[in-house]
Amino acid sequence: MRILPKKAIPTDSGAYVVPNSNKFPLCRAAPPQCKGPIYKICIRQSYDRGETIIDSYRGQGYIYIVLKGSVFLYQVSPETGRRRIFWVSQPGDLVGAAYFWGRPTNEELDDYAEAAEDTLLMALPRNELARIVEQQKELLVAFGDVLSRRLRYIENKLVESTLLPLEDRLLAEIVRLSKMRGQANLDGYHLDIRLTHDQLADLIGVTRPTLSKAISNLKRHGCLFTDEEGYLVVPSKRLGTTRSEA
C-alpha cells in the first residue's frame, strides 16, 4: 500500500471527492456541504492487485471509497479456512462501511477485502467520519443508498442460486459485473477484470473444476468467449441461450 498526495482542488469547487464525482452513487446522494469535510480527512491509498486492504489486523480503522480499480469483499470460513467472494466493489463504492455503526473485535470480523486489480482508494478515518456524520446526518442516507445496491445484488444472487442452472448463473454474473463497470455494448458484455477460475468460482459459489466445466460448455455453444486481451465476453445475441437450449 502506498500513500499518495491529495490533488489540489480550489476551495470554491463542488467536486471535492473525485473528478466527475456525480457518476458515483455516493457522491450523487451526499449533499454538497458534506464533500468538503470528507475531502479534508481523506487519505489517498494505492494498492497493487492481490494486496490485502482489510483483514483482522489492518484496515479496520477506515472506511474506503473506491476511486479506480476494483476490490474483492470476501468472508473466510472459521471451520475450513476457505474464502468466499461475495461482492466486487467498483469505482464509487464503499468498502468497510458495513461496520460503521458498530466496529467488531478481531474475533467478530468476518469480512475481508483485497485489491482485485491495481486500485486507488480514498481512506476515511472512522472516528473523524463519525464526527462529520453527526453534524451532517444526510450522509447516513447517502451511505444507505450505496449499501442498498449491494443488498439487491446479494438478493438477486440468492434467488438465482435456487432457480437457475450453473451456466445461467455464470452468464448472469458476468453480465451484472459488466454493467456495473460500464462495459456493456451492442456486441456483448465484457468482463474487464482478470478473474482467475478460483476467484470466479468463489463468486459463483462452486468449486473450480465445476466452474471450468461450465465455462467450457458455454464456450462450446458460443454463449461465452475470451477476447484478444484474455477477458470473458458474453455475446448479446447468445444471451439467454443455455446449454440445454443450444
N, C-alpha and C positions, 0 to 999 in steps of 0.2 A: 504494500500500500504506500502511495506517495501523496504527500500534501501539496496541493497546488495553490498559487495565489488566486485571490478573487479578481474577477475582471472589474476594472474601474467603470462605474455607472454613475452618470450625473444624478445629483440628489433630487432633481425635479423629474426624473424619469419614472414612469409607471412600470417599466419592465425590470423590476428588481431581481426576480428569481433567475430567469434564464432568457436568452433571446427567443422571440416567438413564443412566449410563455402561454399565450392563450390557446395554444394547441394542446396543452396539458390539462387534464381534468381538474387537478388540484388547483392550478393557477386560475382556471376559469371560475371555480367555486369559491376561492378565497377572496374576500373583499380587498380592494386596493390598499386600504390603510394597514393591512397585515403584512404586505410584501416587504416593506422597508425594514421593519423589525426582524423579520425572518432572515433577510439577506445579511443583516448586521451580525447575526450569531452564527452564520453558516461557515462550514469548513469544506473546501473542495478536495475530494479524495479520488485518486485514480487507482484502479485495481486491474491486474492482469487476469486473463482468462484462467479459471480454476482456482483463483486466490480466495481464501475464506474471508468473508465480511463479518458474519455473526456466528459465534458458537458459544460454548459455555464459558469461555474465558475472555472473549473480546467482542467489541462492537455493541454491547448491551446498553451503553450509556448514550446512544444516539438513535434518532430516527432519521432515515435517509430518504432523499428524493433522487430518483434515477434521472440523470441528465442525458447520458449517452450509454449505449450498450444495453445489456440485459442482465438480470440476476435470477438465479435459481433459489427459490424458497423450498426447503425440504425438512422432513422430520426423520428421526432415527429411532428405530425400534430398540427399546432397552433390553429386550429379550434376545434378539438375533443380531443387533448391530447394523441391520440392513437399513439403508436410507430410501426414502420415497419422495420424489419431487412432486409438489402439488401446485406450484404456481411459477410462472416465468414473468418476472416484473419487467415492464417496458419503460422507455423514457416517459417521465411524468408520474410514475407510480411511486407509492410509498413502500418502504421496507422497514420492518421493525415497529410499525405503528400498532400492531395487534396488542402489544403490552403497554401502550402509552398510559392507560388508566390503572395499571397495577403491575409494576415490574416484578417478574418472578425471581426466585432464587435460582442458582445454577441447577439444583436438582429438579426444579419445576420446568425449566426451559426445555421445550422440545421442538422449537422452530429454529432452523439454521439458514444461513444464506451464503452463497458463493457467486462469484462473477461467472456468468455463462459465456462471456466474451470480454474483451478489453472494455472496461466500463468506467464511466465518470459519475461520481455521486456527490450530492450535497449533503453533508452530515450536519444534523441539527442537535446540539446537546439537549437531552430530555428535560433537565431541570430548567434551563433557560427557555425552552419552548413552552414548558408548562406555565411559566410566568406570562408569556405572551398570550397564550390561550385564555388565561384567567382574565386578561384585560380585553381580549378580542374573541369573545365566545363564538363569533361566526365561524372561526376556524374549525370548531368541532363539527359543524355542518359540512364544511369542506372535506374534512377527514372522512366523515361518514359516507360522503358521496363517492370518494375514491374506493374505500373499503367495500362498499356495496357491490361494486363491479366485480371484485374478487369473489364475493359470496355468490353472485349469479353464475360466475364461471364454474365454481365448485359444484353448485347445484346442478348445472347442466351436465357436468361430467358424471355426477352420481346417477342421474336419470339415464344417461347413455350407457353406463356400465351394466344396467339391468335390462335395457331394451334393445341395444344394438349389438351385432356381432363385432368381433375384434377389428376386422378390416374397416368397417364403417366408423368405428370409434377412432381409429388411427387417422383416417381421412378427415374426420370432423376436427380432430385436434390440430392437424396441420393447417386446415382452413382457418380455424379460430386464431391461431398464432399469427398467420399471415395477415389477417385483417387487423389484428391489434398492432402489428408493426407497419401497416400501410403498404404491404407488398402484394396486394391482390390487384390483378388487372384482367383485361379481356382474355389473355392467354391462359390464365390459371392463377393458382395460389402458391406463392413462393415462400418457402421457409428459409429465410436468410440467416439462420443461426446454425452453426455446426454442432449438431447434437450427435453424440455417439449413440450406438444402438442401446447401450446400457442406460444412458440418460433418457432416451425416448421411451424405453421400456419402463423406467421409473415413472415417467409422466403418465403413461397409459395405465400402469398398474399390472404389468405382466412380466414374465421372465424374458431375458434376452433371446433365447432360442425361439420362443413363441413369437416375439416381435419380428425377428429376422425372417421367419417363415411367412408371416403376414405381409411383410414388405415385398418379398419375392413373389408372392401370389398377386399382389396388386400391380407390380411392375409387369408381370407376365401378361396380365389382362389389359394393360395400357391405362390403368387408373392412377398410376404414380410413376414418376421417373426422376432421375437425377440429372441436373443441368450441367453445363460445362464447368461450372465452378464447384460442383460437388454438393449443391443444395437440393433438397427434396422439393418437388413441384407436383401439385395436383392439377391436371388439366381441367379447365372449366367444362369442356364438352363431355368428360367422363365422370364428372362429379355425380354421385348417387348411384353409379354402377357398381354393384357389389360383386364379389367372386361368384356368388350363386347365380347372378343375373348374366354374367359375362359368358 
